[in-house]
Amino acid sequence: MSTLCQMGLAQDGPADLLDLSLEDLFSAEIGEIEISNQLPRDAKRWRLQVKYQRSEFDGINVGTNRMSPADVLFQPGLEPRSNENYPIVPAQIHQTAESYALGYQVNRLLALQMVVPFIQQSTDHFSVVPGYERFIIESNGIGDVVLLGSYNLQNLISDKWQVSFGVSLPVGSIEEEGDTPRSPGNQQLPFSMQLGSGTYDLPIGLIYSDSGNAYSWGANLTGKIRLGENDRNYTLGNRIAASSWLQVNTMTWIKPSLKLSYSYIQEIDGIDPELLIPTPFPFPAPVTDPSLYGGRQVDITLGFRIPVSSRQQIDIEIGKPLYQSLNGPQV
């Protein structure tokens, strides 16, 4: 079981929120099984991993510059409307994801996993539209289901190297609606509030790990490639991430760790026409503009692994960005 409290990359949707977990889920613990011509008789082929992850976002970034929501909120009568101010501005985003990963050890080299996420999220907004001066939109449900395979490269390079591959199935909804100032009643919610990507995606990864009596360490290089365009005429940005971690093993009851991560996400390609308004400035809020998604970020994560038994453990992690350069304004 794992509990995560991490900062994601700004206003990306739940499809990218889950990517923060995939980096760890790629690391199916193949190395824990003895290397032999076949699995030991007492080897446990099945593995269950449960994760709870919460991400919170506030403030506004344009590139590396930190701003407040008031800095980008359009003020009628005091300033002209432009591409740098908006009548609706998100102030805070709260996202939680519960993911259930069921793994199966096919043999000493190959492991398979299925990951099923459940998403809950809400966004608090400021607005200059009468009746919507402060409002919240919400969405929740199942996200994109991911099928993963992890292969130990022991026969080719070393048992310290592992390659991972998979496919993300577009199960999560991209039709989430809510009451927004665009018009009375429910309308299509912005990209960041949808539950999936709407496309078949390819998660890939290369993992190195090593361990000694006192320390374990490793590095991951992961990515997600989007295939095609979804039914709402857009494609979420491709993603690449790299991380390195160190874990201390000198204590039996707790194993602290430190991880440094870099992530890069491209902007969204295409546009959902239902998010536009028929004015010279068609984007009523930054979260409706596909060019304002993505960017670069460096995170530091402090972790604690607590063994519960010989076959069970609890992982707790908390992370915070050290550096952000975002295609903003972004929350």
Protein Blocks (a to p, Z undefined) as FASTA:
>chain_A
ZZdddddehjbdfklmmmmmmmmmmmpcfklpccdfbdcfklcfbdcdddddddddedjd
ehjaccdfklmgccehjaccdfkbcfbdcfbdcdddddddddddfblmbccddddddddd
ddddddfbehilpccdddeddddddddddddfklmmomkbccdddddddfbcckbccddf
kbgcjddddfklpcbeopacdddddddddddfkbccdddddddddehjdfkopacddddd
dddddddfkbfkbccddddddddddddedjdfklpccdfblbfbfklpmklggcdddddd
ddddddfblmbccdddddddfbdcdddddZZ
